[in-house]
């Protein structure tokens, strides 16, 4: 009865703002568990430093699945706070999480998102907020960020002064002396004459059964200049990989002791960086016959067991999964002092990782909350209006859309979009709806807010993913958007940096950077050049991926095993799904020395 009395009380107000009505199921849960209701969750909070998104995992390698249907890739997976049962929830369809709450006794309504660490009421089918849980998540993120920053500062403290700052050094080609010329001639043999006329390293990849998604991304990565230079300079030698050696020794001990390691035994021996090294060696060996990346596919299946099948997969999802696999190897084995304060030595993050800045401003008091998130690519929505929108008056504009159905219709009816227009829309201020109110630390209530994204640090290689596959909860359908996207061969990213965005917002006033440098890309080149385009033709469930590569100022079409020379107009007319841009000028650190990966 006491909980009912709380519900029927008049709604409270703070500074004239009416507080949202609390969830009765959460109130009842907190009342029944007054002593640390979320104590059990603290041991399951997982945060990848520095300050990444929090998730719920009993085991860091655990792949959560719905207890009813066994799915692991549904829109949301929730773990019951009371019994820890994991079930899926689809906003527009059947919800196993809600069915679990109804089938159990009272107290099983409250669950937590396993990927976001956010509370959810299965009975109300809505997110709920608890200050104590939110404080625990923020504390875990802060601790992870502090741990990463303290380790970096400790290394940087003992680094020489001339190595702390990035400086340019001149490239000096290697000129062998007489002794070196003799050794090279004695221990090497000339390559076979190449009559194909194709650039070196351009080799077709056999389709192993609906694996065009993998071939298209591999072709782009095999010809990514910093990644290519890394592997071809023997920075990661698969024959001396420490991770694979340790895994094999551990496997022998487990076998001797008759210990069953389950499904993780094979995955523990997987090193995607080793398989990339083998693929680079095969592609740049001089052999022009199509190559079958079967070993790489098998290793990826072991790493991403939920995607192991001969069904068509999404190329972008494969790209993210592959970089995560390479980063996981480094995350365990390469936290070395040689990084000199620049984080780990992961080649995937050194090449593709950038930093996004997100500013959320309270519409009531003007308080701004700023967060920084690492990213390996930028996913862009196609513009809702025809043509690219100029970046003028961005502080007064906002995302306007009358429901999800209108977004679907507008993207279908408009004929042309531009990559610059999509970037303008990505960095344009967006007024969040009433269902996305953010908790203002100054007002101490949830308020309507204005959100704006910008790029704080540019990567060496920028990957842009175009959202062509739409899933409508209104129409309960999925479809592909076939709108044409214009993309430039040369791209200036300066207008989308945090420094440019904040300067346009605040004018000549002092920028509020909270003591941090305004832009981590000031010493990097903002001019990029297109070198690879991954395209998708066909329907959502039955399509084909093809990659266009720019090598030696010529464009080549990589269609699985077939390599053909094409005109650049063919590339401009292609339906771009993923675009890869590399910086026109690459800077090298004076302190960087080749070493084992």
C-alpha positions as CSV (number, residue, x, y, z in Angstrom):
1,X,0.0,0.0,0.0
2,X,2.9,2.3,0.7
3,X,4.0,2.1,-3.0
4,X,0.5,2.9,-4.1
5,X,0.4,5.9,-1.9
6,X,3.6,7.2,-3.5
7,X,2.2,6.8,-7.0
8,X,-1.0,8.8,-6.3
9,X,0.9,11.7,-4.8
10,X,1.0,15.0,-6.8
11,X,3.9,15.1,-9.2
12,X,6.9,17.0,-7.8
13,X,8.4,20.1,-9.4
14,X,11.9,21.5,-9.4
15,X,12.6,25.0,-10.8
16,X,9.1,24.9,-12.3
17,X,9.9,21.7,-14.2
18,X,7.6,18.7,-13.6
19,X,9.5,15.5,-12.8
20,X,8.6,12.5,-14.9
21,X,6.2,10.0,-13.2
22,X,8.3,7.2,-11.7
23,X,7.8,3.6,-12.8
24,X,5.6,1.8,-10.2
25,X,7.4,-1.5,-10.8
26,X,10.8,0.1,-10.1
27,X,9.5,1.7,-6.9
28,X,8.2,-1.7,-5.7
29,X,11.5,-3.4,-6.6
30,X,13.5,-0.7,-4.7
31,X,11.1,-1.0,-1.8
32,X,11.5,-4.8,-1.6
33,X,15.3,-4.5,-1.9
34,X,16.2,-1.6,0.2
35,X,19.8,-2.7,1.1
36,X,21.9,-2.3,-2.1
37,X,19.4,-3.6,-4.7
38,X,22.1,-3.5,-7.5
39,X,25.0,-4.8,-5.5
40,X,25.2,-8.0,-7.6
41,X,25.5,-5.9,-10.8
42,X,28.7,-4.1,-9.8
43,X,30.8,-7.3,-10.3
44,X,29.3,-7.7,-13.8
45,X,30.1,-4.1,-15.0
46,X,32.6,-4.2,-17.9
47,X,34.1,-1.0,-19.3
48,X,36.8,-0.9,-21.9
49,X,39.2,1.9,-21.2
50,X,39.5,4.8,-21.8
51,X,35.9,5.5,-20.7
52,X,34.1,3.3,-23.1
53,X,30.5,2.2,-23.0
54,X,29.5,0.1,-20.0
55,X,28.0,-3.4,-20.5
56,X,26.9,-6.3,-18.3
57,X,28.9,-9.6,-18.6
58,X,29.6,-12.2,-16.0
59,X,32.5,-13.3,-18.2
60,X,34.2,-10.8,-20.5
61,X,34.2,-13.4,-23.4
62,X,30.5,-14.3,-22.8
63,X,28.2,-14.0,-25.8
64,X,24.7,-13.3,-24.3
65,X,21.8,-15.1,-26.0
66,X,18.0,-15.1,-25.5
67,X,16.9,-17.9,-23.2
68,X,13.8,-18.4,-25.3
69,X,14.9,-18.2,-28.9
70,X,18.7,-18.4,-28.6
71,X,19.2,-15.2,-30.6
72,X,22.2,-13.1,-29.9
73,X,21.7,-10.4,-32.5
74,X,18.3,-9.1,-31.7
75,X,17.8,-5.3,-31.2
76,X,18.0,-5.6,-27.4
77,X,18.9,-8.3,-24.8
78,X,17.9,-7.8,-21.2
79,X,19.0,-9.6,-18.1
80,X,16.4,-10.0,-15.3
81,X,17.7,-8.3,-12.2
82,X,16.1,-10.9,-9.9
83,X,17.0,-14.2,-11.6
84,X,19.6,-13.1,-14.2
85,X,17.7,-14.7,-17.1
86,X,18.5,-13.1,-20.5
87,X,15.7,-12.5,-23.0
88,X,15.3,-10.4,-26.1
89,X,13.0,-7.5,-26.7
90,X,11.8,-6.2,-30.0
91,X,9.9,-2.8,-29.7
92,X,7.6,-3.6,-32.6
93,X,7.3,-7.3,-32.1
94,X,7.0,-10.1,-29.6
95,X,9.1,-9.6,-26.5
96,X,10.5,-12.6,-24.7
97,X,11.6,-10.3,-21.9
98,X,8.0,-9.1,-21.3
99,X,6.7,-12.7,-21.5
100,X,9.3,-13.7,-18.8
101,X,8.1,-11.0,-16.5
102,X,4.5,-12.0,-16.9
103,X,5.2,-15.7,-16.3
104,X,7.1,-15.1,-13.1
105,X,6.0,-13.9,-9.7
106,X,6.1,-10.1,-9.1
107,X,9.6,-8.7,-8.9
108,X,10.8,-9.9,-12.3
109,X,9.7,-6.8,-14.2
110,X,13.0,-4.9,-13.9
111,X,15.8,-5.9,-16.2
112,X,19.1,-4.4,-17.5
113,X,20.4,-4.0,-21.0
114,X,23.4,-6.2,-21.3
115,X,25.1,-4.0,-23.9
116,X,24.3,-0.6,-22.5
117,X,23.9,-1.1,-18.7
118,X,20.6,0.7,-18.7
119,X,17.5,-0.3,-16.7
120,X,14.3,-1.4,-18.5
121,X,10.8,-2.2,-17.2
122,X,9.5,-5.2,-19.1
123,X,5.9,-4.5,-17.9
124,X,5.9,-0.9,-19.0
125,X,8.2,-1.7,-22.0
126,X,10.2,1.5,-21.4
127,X,13.6,2.5,-20.0
128,X,13.6,3.5,-16.3
129,X,16.2,5.5,-14.4
130,X,17.8,4.9,-11.0
131,X,20.4,7.4,-9.6
132,X,22.3,4.8,-7.7
133,X,22.9,2.5,-10.7
134,X,23.8,5.5,-12.9
135,X,26.3,6.6,-10.3
136,X,27.9,3.1,-10.3
137,X,28.2,3.1,-14.1
138,X,29.8,6.5,-14.2
139,X,32.2,5.5,-11.4
140,X,33.2,2.4,-13.4
141,X,33.8,4.5,-16.5
142,X,35.8,7.1,-14.6
143,X,37.9,4.4,-13.0
144,X,38.7,2.9,-16.4
145,X,39.6,6.3,-17.9
146,X,41.8,7.2,-14.9
147,X,43.6,3.8,-15.1
148,X,44.3,4.4,-18.8
149,X,45.4,8.0,-18.5
150,X,47.6,7.3,-15.4
151,X,49.4,4.6,-17.3
152,X,49.9,6.9,-20.3
153,X,51.1,9.8,-18.1
154,X,53.6,7.5,-16.3
155,X,55.2,6.4,-19.5
156,X,55.2,10.0,-20.9
157,X,56.9,11.3,-17.7
158,X,60.0,9.4,-18.4
159,X,60.2,10.0,-22.1
160,X,62.7,12.4,-23.4
161,X,61.4,15.9,-24.1
162,X,62.1,15.8,-27.8
163,X,60.1,12.6,-28.1
164,X,56.9,13.8,-26.4
165,X,55.8,16.1,-29.3
166,X,55.0,15.0,-32.8
167,X,57.5,16.4,-35.3
168,X,58.1,15.8,-38.9
169,X,61.1,14.0,-40.2
170,X,62.4,13.7,-43.7
171,X,62.0,10.4,-45.6
172,X,65.3,9.0,-46.6
173,X,65.3,6.2,-49.2
174,X,67.5,3.2,-48.5
175,X,70.7,3.2,-50.7
176,X,72.4,-0.2,-50.3
177,X,76.2,-0.2,-50.2
178,X,78.3,-2.8,-52.0
179,X,78.1,-5.4,-49.2
180,X,74.3,-5.0,-48.9
181,X,74.0,-5.3,-52.7
182,X,76.0,-8.5,-52.6
183,X,73.9,-10.0,-49.8
184,X,70.6,-9.1,-51.5
185,X,71.7,-10.6,-54.8
186,X,73.0,-13.8,-53.1
187,X,69.9,-14.4,-50.9
188,X,67.1,-13.4,-53.3
189,X,65.8,-14.4,-56.6
190,X,64.1,-12.1,-59.2
191,X,60.3,-12.1,-59.4
192,X,58.6,-13.7,-62.4
193,X,57.9,-11.3,-65.2
194,X,54.4,-9.9,-64.9
195,X,52.6,-9.6,-68.2
196,X,49.2,-8.7,-66.8
197,X,50.0,-5.0,-66.4
198,X,48.2,-4.9,-63.1
199,X,49.7,-3.1,-60.1
200,X,51.7,-5.3,-57.7
201,X,49.5,-6.9,-55.0
202,X,46.3,-6.8,-57.0
203,X,44.9,-10.3,-56.9
204,X,41.4,-11.8,-57.1
205,X,39.8,-13.5,-54.2
206,X,37.7,-16.6,-54.7
207,X,34.1,-16.6,-53.5
208,X,33.9,-19.4,-50.9
209,X,30.1,-19.4,-50.8
210,X,28.3,-16.0,-50.2
211,X,31.6,-14.5,-49.0
212,X,31.7,-11.5,-51.3
213,X,31.1,-9.3,-48.2
214,X,34.5,-10.6,-46.9
215,X,36.3,-10.3,-50.2
216,X,35.2,-6.7,-50.7
217,X,36.4,-5.5,-47.3
218,X,39.7,-7.6,-47.6
219,X,40.5,-5.9,-50.9
220,X,40.1,-2.5,-49.3
221,X,42.2,-3.4,-46.3
222,X,44.9,-5.1,-48.3
223,X,45.5,-1.8,-50.2
224,X,45.1,0.5,-47.2
225,X,48.5,2.3,-47.4
226,X,49.4,2.4,-43.6
227,X,48.1,-1.2,-43.0
228,X,49.9,-2.5,-46.1
229,X,53.2,-0.9,-45.0
230,X,52.8,-2.3,-41.5
231,X,52.4,-6.0,-42.6
232,X,54.8,-5.9,-45.5
233,X,57.5,-4.4,-43.3
234,X,57.2,-7.6,-41.1
235,X,55.8,-5.6,-38.1
236,X,53.7,-8.7,-37.3
237,X,55.3,-12.0,-38.1
238,X,52.9,-14.9,-37.8
239,X,55.8,-17.3,-37.2
240,X,56.8,-15.5,-34.0
241,X,53.4,-14.4,-32.7
242,X,53.5,-14.5,-28.9
243,X,49.7,-14.9,-28.5
244,X,49.5,-18.0,-30.7
245,X,52.5,-19.6,-29.0
246,X,51.1,-19.0,-25.5
247,X,47.7,-20.4,-26.6
248,X,49.2,-23.5,-28.1
249,X,51.2,-24.2,-24.9
250,X,48.1,-23.6,-22.8
251,X,46.2,-26.0,-25.0
252,X,48.8,-28.7,-24.6
253,X,48.7,-28.4,-20.8
254,X,44.9,-28.6,-20.8
255,X,45.0,-31.7,-22.9
256,X,47.5,-33.4,-20.6
257,X,45.4,-32.7,-17.6
258,X,42.2,-33.8,-19.4
259,X,40.6,-30.4,-18.9
260,X,37.7,-29.6,-21.2
261,X,38.0,-26.0,-22.4
262,X,34.7,-26.0,-24.4
263,X,34.1,-23.8,-27.4
264,X,36.6,-21.2,-26.4
265,X,39.6,-23.5,-27.0
266,X,39.7,-22.9,-30.7
267,X,38.9,-19.2,-30.4
268,X,41.8,-18.8,-27.9
269,X,44.3,-19.9,-30.6
270,X,42.9,-17.5,-33.2
271,X,45.0,-14.5,-34.1
272,X,43.4,-12.5,-37.0
273,X,46.6,-10.4,-37.3
274,X,48.5,-13.6,-38.1
275,X,46.0,-14.5,-40.8
276,X,46.1,-11.0,-42.2
277,X,49.9,-11.4,-42.4
278,X,49.5,-14.6,-44.3
279,X,47.0,-13.0,-46.6
280,X,49.3,-10.1,-47.3
281,X,52.1,-12.5,-48.1
282,X,49.9,-14.5,-50.5
283,X,48.5,-11.5,-52.3
284,X,51.8,-9.7,-52.7
285,X,53.7,-12.9,-53.7
286,X,53.5,-12.2,-57.4
287,X,51.0,-15.0,-58.1
288,X,48.1,-13.7,-60.2
289,X,45.8,-16.7,-59.9
290,X,42.8,-16.0,-57.6
291,X,43.5,-16.6,-53.9
292,X,41.2,-18.5,-51.6
293,X,41.2,-16.9,-48.1
294,X,39.7,-20.0,-46.5
295,X,42.1,-19.9,-43.5
296,X,41.1,-16.3,-42.7
297,X,37.4,-17.1,-43.0
298,X,37.7,-20.1,-40.6
299,X,39.6,-18.0,-38.1
300,X,37.0,-15.3,-38.3
301,X,34.3,-17.9,-37.8
302,X,36.1,-19.0,-34.6
303,X,36.3,-15.4,-33.3
304,X,32.8,-14.4,-34.3
305,X,30.9,-17.6,-33.7
306,X,27.5,-15.9,-33.9
307,X,28.3,-15.0,-37.6
308,X,29.7,-18.4,-38.6
309,X,27.6,-19.5,-41.6
310,X,27.6,-19.5,-45.4
311,X,24.8,-17.0,-45.4
312,X,25.3,-13.5,-46.8
313,X,26.6,-11.2,-44.1
314,X,26.9,-7.4,-43.9
315,X,30.2,-6.0,-45.1
316,X,30.2,-3.2,-42.5
317,X,29.5,-5.7,-39.7
318,X,32.4,-7.8,-40.9
319,X,34.7,-4.8,-41.0
320,X,33.9,-3.9,-37.4
321,X,34.2,-7.5,-36.2
322,X,37.6,-7.9,-37.9
323,X,39.1,-4.8,-36.4
324,X,37.8,-5.8,-33.0
325,X,39.5,-9.2,-33.4
326,X,42.9,-7.6,-34.3
327,X,42.5,-5.1,-31.4
328,X,41.7,-7.9,-29.0
329,X,45.0,-9.5,-29.7
330,X,46.8,-6.3,-29.0
331,X,44.7,-5.5,-26.0
332,X,46.1,-8.6,-24.3
333,X,49.6,-8.7,-25.5
334,X,50.9,-5.3,-26.5
335,X,50.4,-2.9,-23.6
336,X,54.1,-2.0,-23.6
337,X,56.0,1.1,-22.5
338,X,57.2,1.5,-26.1
339,X,53.9,3.1,-26.9
340,X,55.2,6.2,-25.1
341,X,51.9,7.5,-23.9
342,X,50.0,7.0,-27.1
343,X,47.9,4.0,-25.9
344,X,48.4,0.5,-27.1
345,X,50.3,-0.5,-30.2
346,X,47.2,-1.8,-32.0
347,X,47.7,-1.3,-35.8
348,X,43.9,-1.4,-36.4
349,X,43.3,1.5,-34.0
350,X,46.5,3.4,-35.2
351,X,45.2,3.4,-38.7
352,X,41.4,3.7,-38.4
353,X,40.7,5.0,-34.9
354,X,39.5,8.6,-34.4
355,X,37.7,10.4,-31.6
356,X,34.2,11.9,-31.8
357,X,33.1,14.7,-29.5
358,X,29.4,14.8,-28.4
359,X,28.0,18.0,-26.8
360,X,24.6,17.8,-25.1
361,X,23.2,21.1,-24.0
362,X,20.3,21.6,-21.6
363,X,17.6,23.7,-23.2
364,X,16.5,25.0,-19.8
365,X,19.7,26.3,-18.2
366,X,22.4,25.9,-21.0
367,X,24.5,23.4,-19.1
368,X,26.6,21.4,-21.6
369,X,27.8,17.8,-21.1
370,X,30.7,16.8,-23.3
371,X,31.8,13.2,-23.9
372,X,34.5,11.8,-26.1
373,X,34.1,8.4,-27.8
374,X,36.6,6.4,-29.9
375,X,35.4,5.3,-33.4
376,X,36.8,3.3,-36.2
377,X,34.3,4.5,-38.8
378,X,31.5,7.0,-39.1
379,X,28.0,5.8,-40.1
380,X,26.0,8.4,-42.0
381,X,22.3,8.7,-42.8
382,X,21.3,9.7,-46.3
383,X,19.9,13.2,-46.4
384,X,16.2,13.5,-46.1
385,X,16.0,16.4,-48.6
386,X,17.3,16.4,-52.2
387,X,20.9,17.5,-52.5
388,X,23.4,18.5,-49.9
389,X,22.5,21.1,-47.3
390,X,25.0,23.9,-46.9
391,X,26.6,24.3,-43.5
392,X,25.0,27.7,-42.9
393,X,23.0,28.6,-39.8
394,X,23.8,25.3,-38.3
395,X,23.2,26.6,-34.8
396,X,19.6,27.4,-35.6
397,X,18.8,24.2,-37.5
398,X,17.8,20.9,-36.1
399,X,16.9,17.5,-37.4
400,X,13.3,17.6,-38.5
401,X,11.3,14.4,-39.1
402,X,7.6,13.7,-38.5
403,X,8.0,10.1,-37.5
404,X,9.9,7.1,-38.8
405,X,7.5,6.6,-41.7
406,X,8.2,10.0,-43.1
407,X,12.0,9.4,-42.9
408,X,11.5,6.2,-44.9
409,X,9.4,8.0,-47.5
410,X,11.7,11.0,-47.9
411,X,14.8,8.9,-48.4
412,X,13.0,7.0,-51.1
413,X,11.5,9.9,-53.0
414,X,14.6,12.1,-53.1
415,X,17.0,11.2,-55.9
416,X,20.5,12.5,-55.0
417,X,22.6,12.9,-51.8
418,X,26.2,14.0,-51.3
419,X,28.8,12.8,-48.9
420,X,29.4,16.4,-47.7
421,X,25.7,16.9,-47.1
422,X,25.6,13.7,-45.0
423,X,28.6,15.0,-43.0
424,X,26.8,18.4,-42.6
425,X,23.8,16.6,-41.2
426,X,25.9,14.4,-38.9
427,X,27.5,17.5,-37.3
428,X,24.4,19.6,-37.3
429,X,22.7,20.4,-33.9
430,X,19.9,18.0,-33.3
431,X,17.1,18.7,-30.9
432,X,16.3,15.5,-29.0
433,X,12.7,14.5,-28.6
434,X,10.8,14.4,-25.3
435,X,11.4,10.6,-25.1
436,X,15.1,11.2,-25.1
437,X,15.4,13.8,-22.3
438,X,18.9,14.0,-20.8
439,X,19.6,14.3,-17.1
440,X,21.0,17.8,-16.4
441,X,23.5,17.8,-13.6
442,X,22.7,21.5,-12.9
443,X,18.9,21.2,-13.0
444,X,19.0,17.7,-11.4
445,X,16.1,16.7,-13.6
446,X,15.6,15.3,-17.1
447,X,15.3,18.2,-19.6
448,X,14.9,18.6,-23.3
449,X,18.3,19.1,-24.9
450,X,20.3,19.9,-28.0
451,X,22.9,17.5,-29.2
452,X,25.8,18.2,-31.6
453,X,28.5,15.8,-32.9
454,X,32.0,16.8,-34.2
455,X,35.3,15.1,-34.9
456,X,37.9,15.8,-32.3
457,X,40.7,13.6,-33.8
458,X,41.0,12.4,-37.4
459,X,42.3,8.9,-38.1
460,X,44.9,8.1,-40.7
461,X,42.2,6.4,-42.8
462,X,38.6,7.5,-42.6
463,X,35.9,5.0,-43.3
464,X,32.4,6.3,-44.0
465,X,29.5,3.8,-43.8
466,X,26.3,4.8,-45.5
467,X,23.2,3.5,-43.8
468,X,21.4,1.9,-46.8
469,X,19.6,-0.8,-44.9
470,X,16.6,0.6,-43.0
471,X,14.4,-1.2,-40.4
472,X,11.0,0.4,-39.8
473,X,9.2,-0.3,-36.5
474,X,6.2,1.6,-37.9
475,X,5.8,-0.5,-41.1
476,X,7.4,-3.6,-39.5
477,X,9.6,-4.1,-42.5
478,X,13.2,-3.8,-43.6
479,X,14.4,-2.5,-47.0
480,X,17.3,-1.2,-48.8
481,X,17.7,2.5,-49.8
482,X,18.9,2.7,-53.4
483,X,19.4,6.5,-53.6
484,X,22.4,7.7,-55.5
485,X,25.2,9.3,-53.4
486,X,27.8,11.7,-54.8
487,X,31.2,11.3,-53.2
488,X,34.3,13.3,-54.0
489,X,37.7,11.9,-54.8
490,X,39.3,14.5,-52.6
491,X,37.7,15.5,-49.2
492,X,38.6,18.3,-46.8
493,X,37.5,17.3,-43.2
494,X,38.4,20.6,-41.6
495,X,34.8,21.9,-41.5
496,X,33.7,18.9,-39.4
497,X,36.5,19.1,-36.7
498,X,35.5,20.2,-33.2
499,X,37.5,23.4,-33.5
500,X,35.5,24.5,-36.6
501,X,32.2,23.4,-35.2
502,X,32.7,25.2,-31.9
503,X,34.0,28.3,-33.6
504,X,30.9,28.5,-35.6
505,X,28.8,28.1,-32.5
506,X,30.6,30.5,-30.2
507,X,32.1,32.9,-32.6
508,X,35.1,34.9,-31.2
509,X,34.3,34.0,-27.6
510,X,36.7,31.8,-25.7
511,X,35.8,28.1,-26.4
512,X,34.8,26.0,-23.4
513,X,37.2,23.1,-23.7
514,X,37.4,22.4,-20.0
515,X,41.1,22.7,-19.9
516,X,41.7,20.2,-22.7
517,X,43.2,21.0,-26.1
518,X,40.4,22.1,-28.5
519,X,41.5,19.8,-31.3
520,X,43.6,16.7,-31.3
521,X,44.0,16.9,-35.1
522,X,45.8,20.3,-35.4
523,X,49.1,18.6,-36.3
524,X,47.5,16.2,-38.8
525,X,46.5,16.8,-42.4
526,X,42.7,17.3,-42.9
527,X,42.9,16.6,-46.6
528,X,41.9,13.1,-47.6
529,X,42.0,11.1,-50.8
530,X,39.6,8.3,-51.9
531,X,41.3,5.0,-52.5
532,X,38.6,2.3,-52.1
533,X,34.8,2.1,-52.5
534,X,32.7,-0.9,-51.4
535,X,29.4,-1.1,-53.3
536,X,26.3,-3.2,-52.8
537,X,23.9,-4.1,-55.6
538,X,20.7,-6.0,-55.4
539,X,18.1,-6.4,-52.7
540,X,18.5,-6.4,-48.9
541,X,18.5,-10.2,-48.6
542,X,20.0,-11.1,-52.0
543,X,22.8,-8.7,-53.1
544,X,26.4,-8.6,-54.1
545,X,29.4,-6.7,-52.9
546,X,32.1,-5.3,-55.2
547,X,35.1,-3.1,-54.4
548,X,36.7,-0.4,-56.6
549,X,40.4,0.3,-55.8
550,X,42.6,3.2,-56.9
551,X,46.1,2.1,-57.6
552,X,48.8,4.0,-59.5
553,X,46.1,6.7,-60.5
554,X,44.0,4.0,-62.1
555,X,40.7,2.5,-60.9
556,X,40.2,-1.3,-60.8
557,X,37.0,-3.3,-60.1
558,X,37.5,-6.2,-57.8
559,X,34.6,-8.6,-58.2
560,X,35.7,-11.6,-56.2
561,X,38.1,-13.5,-58.5
562,X,37.8,-11.0,-61.4
563,X,40.0,-7.9,-61.6
564,X,39.2,-5.4,-64.4
565,X,40.4,-1.8,-65.3
566,X,37.5,0.7,-65.2
567,X,37.0,4.4,-65.9
568,X,36.6,6.7,-63.0
569,X,33.1,7.6,-64.2
570,X,32.1,4.1,-63.5
571,X,33.3,4.6,-59.9
572,X,31.4,7.9,-59.5
573,X,28.2,6.2,-60.7
574,X,28.5,3.3,-58.3
575,X,26.2,2.9,-55.3
576,X,28.6,3.5,-52.5
577,X,28.2,1.6,-49.3
578,X,31.6,2.1,-47.6
579,X,34.2,4.7,-48.7
580,X,37.8,4.6,-47.5
581,X,39.8,7.9,-47.5
582,X,43.5,8.2,-46.6
583,X,45.3,11.4,-45.5
584,X,47.2,13.0,-48.4
585,X,50.2,13.7,-46.1
586,X,51.3,11.1,-43.6
587,X,53.5,12.2,-40.7
588,X,55.9,9.9,-39.0
589,X,57.1,10.1,-35.4
590,X,60.7,10.5,-34.7
591,X,60.4,8.2,-31.7
592,X,58.7,5.4,-33.7
593,X,60.9,2.3,-34.2
594,X,60.1,-0.9,-36.0
595,X,59.4,-3.7,-33.6
596,X,57.6,-7.0,-33.3
597,X,53.8,-6.8,-33.2
